[in-house]
């Protein structure tokens, strides 16, 4: 018990990030606009945590999350559908959009891996770059409320669990186990919502 208390006290920014991330996840699964507010706050915390832990791509990803949280919030509250509903509806990815997403993910992975492998002391440049690349594209799809965002996050979350255990970031590893489970639930919930809106 003392180990847990000491860990939480010594890693208070990570602890706050986890709490805010759970709030983000709660609203994300429900497709509520508040996810962007908590996403913004948790990204601020995790930008500090990841840079301190030498997860440079995931640290840079948090800066991207901060910007995307502003964009996502704006997009979700201002976008009108053809039926003049207040909020953007869930859609499925098209072939062209899937191809562009793949090219962006591969490009991000190549660039991030090259930078991290050559200019940092990261112990896991491949895993760091791979998960960050998936999350970059996944966040863009989430901001556009595209169903398949969940699939990218599920894969990234599973890989992250192993990375965080390796770096002894146990609280964050636990968070990403929950992210994986909730991502699966979120995907099926969004599938149901998608079917109900067409």
Secondary structure by P-SEA (a helix, b strand, c coil): caaaaaaaaaaaaaaaaaaaaaaaaaaaaacccaaaaaaaaaaaaaaaaaaaacaaaaaaaaaaaaaaaaaaaaaaacccccccccbbbbbbbcaaaaaaaaaaaaaaaaaaaaaaacccccccaaaaaaaaaaaaaaaaaaaacccaaaaaaaaaaaaaaaaaaaacaaaaaaaaaaaaaaaaaaaaaaaaaaaaac
